[in-house]
Amino acid sequence: MQRKDKAIHLEVSAILYKYDPMEVGVDITDDEYDIEAATILSRLHTAKNEEDVIDIVHEEFQSWFGKEAAGKRDIYEKIGHEIWEVYQRLCQKRQTLSS
C-alpha cells in the first residue's frame, strides 16, 4: 500500500473506530475496523456524493456483520459524511499535484 493510500486508510479506520457502529466498546484496538475501512475504500471511487458514501458504508457493514447486526442506514450518516470529507480532500490534493 502506498503511503498516501495508507494515510487515507488510517483516517477512514479512525472514523469507524470513533463512531464504533458495531458497538464493540472502548476495549477495542484502534485497528479494529481496518478490514472494513479497506473494503469501503475499494469502492469509494464509485461515489458521486455523500449519500453514495453512506450507502457504501452501510452495505459494507451489512456484508461483514449481517443486515440485522449492521442496523439501519441512518446509523452511518455521520460516518459517511466524515469519510466523504476525507475523500474529497484527497481528490483535491491529487488534482493539485497533477496540475
Residue pairs with C-beta under 8 A, 6 or more apart in sequence:
1 9
4 90
5 41
8 41
8 86
8 87
8 90
9 34
9 37
9 38
9 41
11 86
12 37
12 40
12 41
12 83
12 86
13 30
13 31
13 33
13 34
13 37
14 30
15 79
15 82
15 83
15 86
16 32
16 33
16 36
16 37
16 79
17 28
17 30
17 32
17 33
19 78
19 79
20 28
21 61
21 70
21 71
21 75
21 76
21 79
22 61
22 65
22 69
22 70
24 32
35 64
36 60
36 61
36 64
39 60
39 63
39 64
40 56
40 57
40 60
40 83
43 56
43 60
44 53
44 56
44 83
44 87
46 52
46 56
47 53
47 56
47 84
47 87
49 84
50 80
50 81
50 84
51 80
53 80
53 81
53 83
53 84
53 87
54 73
54 76
54 77
54 79
54 80
54 81
55 73
55 80
56 80
57 76
57 79
57 80
57 83
58 70
58 73
58 75
58 76
58 80
61 70
61 71
61 76
62 70
64 70
